[in-house]
Amino acid sequence: MQTARSIALEALAFFDSNGYISFKKVEMAISTLSSKDRALCSNLIFETLRKRIRLDYELSKYLKKPSGLPNSVLNALRLGALQLLFMDGIPPYAAIHSTVELVGVNQFKRVANAVLRKVSDNGLSEDVPLNIEFSHPAWLVDYWRGLEYIHDLEGLLDYNQSLPIETFEVSIDERELVESGYLFERSEFSDLYVFFQKGLRLEGIEKRDELEYILKETGLHIIRYGGSSTGRLNERPWLFHTLSIDQISLSGLEAERFLSQRAAEVQAKEFIFYSQALTREENTQPVRTLISSGHYRAVSMDEFLAGHGIKGIFDGFGYWLLPGSSPLPGYVCRLERRA
C-alpha cells in the first residue's frame, strides 16, 4: 500500500527522468489518500524541489560521496532532511524511521539512519551563502543582483521559497464558503478571494491569475508571455534545477519574436504586454525592440496601477512588478500603435 512518502519519492524520481512534475499524475496518485496525507504528499514533493539546494548542502556535510548514491536513496534523504529541518509538525523519530523504511537496501538504510540522525542533532548551518540560504542556483542570484529593477533581492528569493498564493473569483455567498469548510480572505489588490483552506467542492468558484484579472479592467487586449517563468518559481519549483542562463537568452529571442508577431496580429490601437518572467531579455528588451521599429510607443500605466495599490519599477517602457507590491511578480507594458 502506497503512502504519502512513497508517492512523493516516486514523483521525485519522475522529475529526475523528465525534468518537471506532472500535476495530473500527482493528483491521480494521491487520490486514494486521506485529505491530511494528500496535503503531506504534495508538500513533500514541492518543498523538496524548492529547498533541494539547501537540503543537498546540509546532507553533503555527512556524506562522503553524495553523487555515488542511487537517486532513489538521495531523494529519500532529501525527504527526510526536509522533514527534520523545515517541518516542525513531524517528530524527528518519525521522520527518520519513515525515511529509512523508504530505502530498500540494508546497506543504504544504515547510511540513511546515521546521516539523518546527524542532521537532526545539528540542524541548519549558519552563515551560508545567500543562494544556499534561499535555495537558489548561484547563477540566478548573481543575475538578479545585477538587475537594477530588483530592489529587494532577499524579498524575491524568500517569496520564491513560499507556497504560491492562489486567487479565485467567487460568485456564491461567503456564508456558503464558511459552511463548506473554506478559510479565506479578500485580496488587497482586487475583489478576488485568497483561499487558505479549501472545503467541499462548490460551483461558482473559478481560479484566476490575479494580475491578468486586474489588467482586463483596462478593456485592452492582453498579450501574455509565459517564457522562462522566473516570476513563477514558487509554483514550478523544478525550474530551480532545470533553468539556465542559456535558456533565458533563448527565451529572450523568443519573446522578441512573440511580441512582434502578436502585436502585428492585434487589430486594436492599444494593447498590454504581460510577461510572467523576471529577466531583462524577456521584459525590457522585447519592448525596446518593438518600439525601436517606430510603429509603437509606450503609454503610462501609473494611475491604473496605483488605483489597485500596485507599485511597479519603471524601466522607461513598462513596469517590473515584484512580490509585496503586486499580486504576482512579472512585467506589464501598455503599448499604442502610432498613427
Contacts in CASP RR format, 6 or more apart in sequence:
PFRMAT RR
TARGET T0000
AUTHOR 0000-0000-0000
METHOD contacts of the structure
MODEL  1
MQTARSIALEALAFFDSNGYISFKKVEMAISTLSSKDRALCSNLIFETLR
KRIRLDYELSKYLKKPSGLPNSVLNALRLGALQLLFMDGIPPYAAIHSTV
ELVGVNQFKRVANAVLRKVSDNGLSEDVPLNIEFSHPAWLVDYWRGLEYI
HDLEGLLDYNQSLPIETFEVSIDERELVESGYLFERSEFSDLYVFFQKGL
RLEGIEKRDELEYILKETGLHIIRYGGSSTGRLNERPWLFHTLSIDQISL
SGLEAERFLSQRAAEVQAKEFIFYSQALTREENTQPVRTLISSGHYRAVS
MDEFLAGHGIKGIFDGFGYWLLPGSSPLPGYVCRLERRA
2 29 0 8 1.000
2 32 0 8 1.000
3 33 0 8 1.000
3 37 0 8 1.000
3 98 0 8 1.000
4 30 0 8 1.000
4 33 0 8 1.000
4 37 0 8 1.000
4 38 0 8 1.000
4 40 0 8 1.000
4 41 0 8 1.000
4 44 0 8 1.000
5 41 0 8 1.000
5 44 0 8 1.000
5 79 0 8 1.000
5 98 0 8 1.000
5 99 0 8 1.000
5 102 0 8 1.000
6 102 0 8 1.000
7 26 0 8 1.000
7 29 0 8 1.000
7 30 0 8 1.000
7 33 0 8 1.000
7 41 0 8 1.000
8 41 0 8 1.000
8 44 0 8 1.000
8 45 0 8 1.000
8 48 0 8 1.000
8 79 0 8 1.000
9 72 0 8 1.000
9 75 0 8 1.000
9 76 0 8 1.000
9 79 0 8 1.000
9 102 0 8 1.000
10 29 0 8 1.000
11 21 0 8 1.000
11 25 0 8 1.000
11 26 0 8 1.000
11 29 0 8 1.000
11 45 0 8 1.000
12 45 0 8 1.000
12 48 0 8 1.000
12 49 0 8 1.000
12 75 0 8 1.000
12 78 0 8 1.000
12 79 0 8 1.000
13 71 0 8 1.000
13 72 0 8 1.000
13 75 0 8 1.000
14 21 0 8 1.000
14 22 0 8 1.000
14 25 0 8 1.000
15 21 0 8 1.000
15 49 0 8 1.000
15 238 0 8 1.000
16 71 0 8 1.000
16 75 0 8 1.000
19 238 0 8 1.000
19 241 0 8 1.000
19 242 0 8 1.000
20 236 0 8 1.000
20 238 0 8 1.000
20 242 0 8 1.000
21 45 0 8 1.000
21 46 0 8 1.000
21 49 0 8 1.000
21 238 0 8 1.000
26 41 0 8 1.000
26 42 0 8 1.000
26 45 0 8 1.000
29 41 0 8 1.000
30 37 0 8 1.000
30 38 0 8 1.000
30 41 0 8 1.000
30 42 0 8 1.000
31 38 0 8 1.000
33 41 0 8 1.000
43 87 0 8 1.000
44 79 0 8 1.000
44 82 0 8 1.000
44 83 0 8 1.000
46 237 0 8 1.000
47 82 0 8 1.000
47 86 0 8 1.000
47 87 0 8 1.000
48 55 0 8 1.000
48 75 0 8 1.000
48 78 0 8 1.000
48 79 0 8 1.000
48 82 0 8 1.000
49 237 0 8 1.000
49 238 0 8 1.000
49 240 0 8 1.000
49 241 0 8 1.000
50 135 0 8 1.000
50 160 0 8 1.000
50 161 0 8 1.000
50 234 0 8 1.000
50 237 0 8 1.000
50 240 0 8 1.000
51 82 0 8 1.000
51 86 0 8 1.000
51 135 0 8 1.000
51 161 0 8 1.000
52 78 0 8 1.000
52 135 0 8 1.000
52 240 0 8 1.000
52 241 0 8 1.000
53 131 0 8 1.000
53 132 0 8 1.000
53 135 0 8 1.000
53 136 0 8 1.000
53 137 0 8 1.000
53 240 0 8 1.000
54 124 0 8 1.000
54 128 0 8 1.000
54 132 0 8 1.000
54 133 0 8 1.000
54 134 0 8 1.000
54 135 0 8 1.000
55 78 0 8 1.000
55 81 0 8 1.000
55 82 0 8 1.000
55 85 0 8 1.000
55 135 0 8 1.000
56 66 0 8 1.000
56 78 0 8 1.000
57 125 0 8 1.000
57 128 0 8 1.000
57 132 0 8 1.000
58 81 0 8 1.000
58 85 0 8 1.000
58 119 0 8 1.000
58 123 0 8 1.000
58 124 0 8 1.000
58 125 0 8 1.000
59 66 0 8 1.000
59 74 0 8 1.000
59 77 0 8 1.000
59 78 0 8 1.000
59 81 0 8 1.000
59 115 0 8 1.000
59 119 0 8 1.000
60 66 0 8 1.000
61 118 0 8 1.000
61 122 0 8 1.000
61 125 0 8 1.000
62 114 0 8 1.000
62 115 0 8 1.000
62 118 0 8 1.000
62 119 0 8 1.000
63 69 0 8 1.000
63 77 0 8 1.000
63 111 0 8 1.000
63 115 0 8 1.000
66 74 0 8 1.000
69 77 0 8 1.000
69 108 0 8 1.000
69 111 0 8 1.000
70 108 0 8 1.000
72 103 0 8 1.000
73 103 0 8 1.000
73 105 0 8 1.000
73 108 0 8 1.000
73 111 0 8 1.000
73 112 0 8 1.000
76 99 0 8 1.000
76 102 0 8 1.000
76 103 0 8 1.000
76 112 0 8 1.000
77 99 0 8 1.000
77 112 0 8 1.000
77 115 0 8 1.000
77 116 0 8 1.000
79 99 0 8 1.000
79 102 0 8 1.000
80 95 0 8 1.000
80 96 0 8 1.000
80 98 0 8 1.000
80 99 0 8 1.000
80 116 0 8 1.000
80 119 0 8 1.000
81 116 0 8 1.000
81 119 0 8 1.000
83 90 0 8 1.000
83 94 0 8 1.000
83 95 0 8 1.000
83 98 0 8 1.000
83 99 0 8 1.000
84 90 0 8 1.000
84 92 0 8 1.000
84 95 0 8 1.000
84 96 0 8 1.000
84 116 0 8 1.000
84 119 0 8 1.000
84 120 0 8 1.000
84 123 0 8 1.000
85 119 0 8 1.000
85 123 0 8 1.000
85 124 0 8 1.000
87 95 0 8 1.000
92 120 0 8 1.000
95 116 0 8 1.000
95 120 0 8 1.000
96 113 0 8 1.000
96 116 0 8 1.000
96 117 0 8 1.000
96 120 0 8 1.000
99 112 0 8 1.000
99 116 0 8 1.000
100 109 0 8 1.000
100 112 0 8 1.000
100 113 0 8 1.000
100 116 0 8 1.000
103 109 0 8 1.000
103 112 0 8 1.000
129 138 0 8 1.000
130 141 0 8 1.000
130 153 0 8 1.000
130 154 0 8 1.000
130 157 0 8 1.000
131 137 0 8 1.000
131 138 0 8 1.000
131 140 0 8 1.000
131 141 0 8 1.000
133 157 0 8 1.000
134 141 0 8 1.000
134 154 0 8 1.000
134 157 0 8 1.000
134 158 0 8 1.000
134 160 0 8 1.000
134 161 0 8 1.000
135 161 0 8 1.000
135 240 0 8 1.000
136 157 0 8 1.000
136 160 0 8 1.000
136 240 0 8 1.000
137 240 0 8 1.000
137 241 0 8 1.000
137 243 0 8 1.000
139 244 0 8 1.000
139 245 0 8 1.000
140 230 0 8 1.000
140 243 0 8 1.000
141 153 0 8 1.000
141 157 0 8 1.000
143 245 0 8 1.000
143 248 0 8 1.000
143 279 0 8 1.000
144 150 0 8 1.000
144 153 0 8 1.000
144 156 0 8 1.000
144 278 0 8 1.000
145 153 0 8 1.000
147 280 0 8 1.000
149 280 0 8 1.000
149 284 0 8 1.000
149 313 0 8 1.000
149 315 0 8 1.000
149 320 0 8 1.000
150 156 0 8 1.000
150 278 0 8 1.000
150 320 0 8 1.000
150 322 0 8 1.000
151 313 0 8 1.000
151 322 0 8 1.000
152 322 0 8 1.000
155 323 0 8 1.000
156 278 0 8 1.000
156 322 0 8 1.000
156 323 0 8 1.000
156 329 0 8 1.000
159 234 0 8 1.000
159 323 0 8 1.000
159 324 0 8 1.000
159 329 0 8 1.000
160 231 0 8 1.000
160 233 0 8 1.000
160 234 0 8 1.000
161 234 0 8 1.000
162 234 0 8 1.000
163 234 0 8 1.000
164 232 0 8 1.000
164 234 0 8 1.000
164 235 0 8 1.000
165 194 0 8 1.000
166 194 0 8 1.000
166 195 0 8 1.000
166 207 0 8 1.000
167 187 0 8 1.000
167 190 0 8 1.000
167 192 0 8 1.000
167 193 0 8 1.000
167 194 0 8 1.000
167 207 0 8 1.000
167 208 0 8 1.000
167 209 0 8 1.000
167 210 0 8 1.000
167 213 0 8 1.000
167 327 0 8 1.000
168 192 0 8 1.000
168 193 0 8 1.000
168 194 0 8 1.000
168 195 0 8 1.000
168 205 0 8 1.000
168 206 0 8 1.000
168 207 0 8 1.000
168 208 0 8 1.000
169 192 0 8 1.000
169 193 0 8 1.000
169 205 0 8 1.000
169 206 0 8 1.000
169 208 0 8 1.000
169 213 0 8 1.000
170 177 0 8 1.000
170 192 0 8 1.000
170 193 0 8 1.000
170 204 0 8 1.000
170 205 0 8 1.000
171 204 0 8 1.000
171 205 0 8 1.000
172 202 0 8 1.000
172 203 0 8 1.000
172 204 0 8 1.000
172 205 0 8 1.000
174 184 0 8 1.000
176 202 0 8 1.000
177 184 0 8 1.000
177 193 0 8 1.000
177 202 0 8 1.000
180 199 0 8 1.000
180 200 0 8 1.000
180 202 0 8 1.000
181 197 0 8 1.000
181 198 0 8 1.000
181 199 0 8 1.000
181 200 0 8 1.000
182 195 0 8 1.000
182 197 0 8 1.000
182 198 0 8 1.000
182 199 0 8 1.000
183 195 0 8 1.000
183 196 0 8 1.000
183 197 0 8 1.000
184 193 0 8 1.000
184 194 0 8 1.000
184 195 0 8 1.000
184 196 0 8 1.000
184 197 0 8 1.000
185 193 0 8 1.000
185 194 0 8 1.000
185 196 0 8 1.000
186 192 0 8 1.000
186 193 0 8 1.000
186 194 0 8 1.000
187 193 0 8 1.000
187 194 0 8 1.000
187 210 0 8 1.000
187 327 0 8 1.000
188 309 0 8 1.000
189 210 0 8 1.000
189 214 0 8 1.000
189 308 0 8 1.000
189 309 0 8 1.000
189 310 0 8 1.000
189 326 0 8 1.000
189 327 0 8 1.000
190 210 0 8 1.000
190 213 0 8 1.000
190 214 0 8 1.000
190 308 0 8 1.000
190 327 0 8 1.000
192 208 0 8 1.000
192 210 0 8 1.000
192 213 0 8 1.000
209 328 0 8 1.000
210 327 0 8 1.000
210 328 0 8 1.000
211 274 0 8 1.000
211 321 0 8 1.000
211 326 0 8 1.000
211 327 0 8 1.000
211 328 0 8 1.000
211 330 0 8 1.000
211 332 0 8 1.000
212 222 0 8 1.000
212 224 0 8 1.000
212 274 0 8 1.000
214 308 0 8 1.000
214 310 0 8 1.000
214 327 0 8 1.000
215 222 0 8 1.000
215 272 0 8 1.000
215 274 0 8 1.000
215 332 0 8 1.000
216 222 0 8 1.000
217 304 0 8 1.000
218 272 0 8 1.000
218 304 0 8 1.000
218 334 0 8 1.000
220 268 0 8 1.000
220 270 0 8 1.000
220 271 0 8 1.000
220 272 0 8 1.000
220 334 0 8 1.000
221 266 0 8 1.000
221 268 0 8 1.000
221 271 0 8 1.000
221 272 0 8 1.000
222 271 0 8 1.000
222 272 0 8 1.000
222 274 0 8 1.000
223 258 0 8 1.000
223 259 0 8 1.000
223 262 0 8 1.000
223 263 0 8 1.000
223 266 0 8 1.000
223 271 0 8 1.000
223 272 0 8 1.000
223 273 0 8 1.000
223 274 0 8 1.000
224 274 0 8 1.000
224 275 0 8 1.000
224 276 0 8 1.000
225 255 0 8 1.000
225 258 0 8 1.000
225 259 0 8 1.000
225 273 0 8 1.000
225 274 0 8 1.000
225 275 0 8 1.000
225 276 0 8 1.000
225 277 0 8 1.000
225 282 0 8 1.000
225 286 0 8 1.000
226 275 0 8 1.000
226 276 0 8 1.000
226 277 0 8 1.000
227 251 0 8 1.000
227 254 0 8 1.000
227 255 0 8 1.000
227 275 0 8 1.000
227 276 0 8 1.000
227 277 0 8 1.000
227 282 0 8 1.000
228 239 0 8 1.000
228 243 0 8 1.000
228 247 0 8 1.000
228 248 0 8 1.000
228 251 0 8 1.000
228 277 0 8 1.000
228 279 0 8 1.000
228 282 0 8 1.000
229 235 0 8 1.000
229 236 0 8 1.000
229 239 0 8 1.000
229 276 0 8 1.000
229 277 0 8 1.000
230 239 0 8 1.000
230 243 0 8 1.000
230 248 0 8 1.000
230 277 0 8 1.000
230 278 0 8 1.000
230 279 0 8 1.000
230 282 0 8 1.000
231 276 0 8 1.000
231 277 0 8 1.000
231 278 0 8 1.000
231 328 0 8 1.000
231 329 0 8 1.000
231 330 0 8 1.000
232 276 0 8 1.000
232 328 0 8 1.000
232 329 0 8 1.000
233 239 0 8 1.000
233 240 0 8 1.000
248 279 0 8 1.000
248 281 0 8 1.000
248 282 0 8 1.000
249 281 0 8 1.000
251 277 0 8 1.000
251 279 0 8 1.000
251 281 0 8 1.000
251 282 0 8 1.000
252 279 0 8 1.000
252 281 0 8 1.000
252 282 0 8 1.000
252 285 0 8 1.000
252 286 0 8 1.000
253 281 0 8 1.000
255 275 0 8 1.000
255 277 0 8 1.000
255 281 0 8 1.000
255 282 0 8 1.000
255 283 0 8 1.000
255 285 0 8 1.000
255 286 0 8 1.000
256 285 0 8 1.000
256 286 0 8 1.000
256 289 0 8 1.000
256 290 0 8 1.000
258 286 0 8 1.000
259 273 0 8 1.000
259 286 0 8 1.000
259 287 0 8 1.000
259 289 0 8 1.000
259 290 0 8 1.000
260 286 0 8 1.000
260 289 0 8 1.000
260 290 0 8 1.000
260 293 0 8 1.000
263 271 0 8 1.000
263 290 0 8 1.000
263 296 0 8 1.000
263 335 0 8 1.000
269 336 0 8 1.000
269 337 0 8 1.000
270 299 0 8 1.000
270 334 0 8 1.000
270 335 0 8 1.000
270 336 0 8 1.000
270 337 0 8 1.000
271 334 0 8 1.000
271 335 0 8 1.000
272 332 0 8 1.000
272 333 0 8 1.000
272 334 0 8 1.000
272 335 0 8 1.000
273 286 0 8 1.000
273 287 0 8 1.000
273 331 0 8 1.000
273 332 0 8 1.000
273 333 0 8 1.000
273 335 0 8 1.000
274 330 0 8 1.000
274 331 0 8 1.000
274 332 0 8 1.000
275 282 0 8 1.000
275 283 0 8 1.000
275 286 0 8 1.000
275 330 0 8 1.000
275 331 0 8 1.000
275 332 0 8 1.000
276 328 0 8 1.000
276 330 0 8 1.000
277 283 0 8 1.000
277 330 0 8 1.000
277 331 0 8 1.000
278 320 0 8 1.000
278 322 0 8 1.000
278 329 0 8 1.000
278 330 0 8 1.000
278 331 0 8 1.000
282 331 0 8 1.000
283 315 0 8 1.000
283 318 0 8 1.000
283 320 0 8 1.000
283 330 0 8 1.000
283 331 0 8 1.000
284 315 0 8 1.000
284 317 0 8 1.000
284 318 0 8 1.000
284 331 0 8 1.000
287 298 0 8 1.000
287 317 0 8 1.000
287 318 0 8 1.000
287 333 0 8 1.000
287 335 0 8 1.000
288 317 0 8 1.000
290 296 0 8 1.000
290 335 0 8 1.000
291 297 0 8 1.000
291 298 0 8 1.000
291 317 0 8 1.000
291 335 0 8 1.000
294 338 0 8 1.000
295 337 0 8 1.000
295 338 0 8 1.000
296 335 0 8 1.000
296 336 0 8 1.000
296 337 0 8 1.000
296 338 0 8 1.000
297 335 0 8 1.000
297 336 0 8 1.000
297 338 0 8 1.000
298 316 0 8 1.000
298 317 0 8 1.000
298 318 0 8 1.000
298 333 0 8 1.000
298 334 0 8 1.000
298 335 0 8 1.000
298 336 0 8 1.000
299 334 0 8 1.000
299 335 0 8 1.000
299 336 0 8 1.000
300 334 0 8 1.000
301 318 0 8 1.000
301 319 0 8 1.000
301 332 0 8 1.000
301 333 0 8 1.000
301 334 0 8 1.000
305 311 0 8 1.000
305 312 0 8 1.000
305 319 0 8 1.000
305 332 0 8 1.000
310 321 0 8 1.000
310 325 0 8 1.000
310 326 0 8 1.000
310 327 0 8 1.000
311 325 0 8 1.000
311 326 0 8 1.000
312 319 0 8 1.000
312 320 0 8 1.000
312 321 0 8 1.000
312 322 0 8 1.000
312 325 0 8 1.000
312 326 0 8 1.000
313 319 0 8 1.000
313 320 0 8 1.000
313 322 0 8 1.000
317 333 0 8 1.000
318 331 0 8 1.000
318 332 0 8 1.000
318 333 0 8 1.000
318 334 0 8 1.000
319 331 0 8 1.000
319 332 0 8 1.000
319 333 0 8 1.000
320 330 0 8 1.000
320 331 0 8 1.000
321 328 0 8 1.000
321 329 0 8 1.000
321 330 0 8 1.000
321 331 0 8 1.000
321 332 0 8 1.000
322 329 0 8 1.000
322 330 0 8 1.000
323 329 0 8 1.000
END
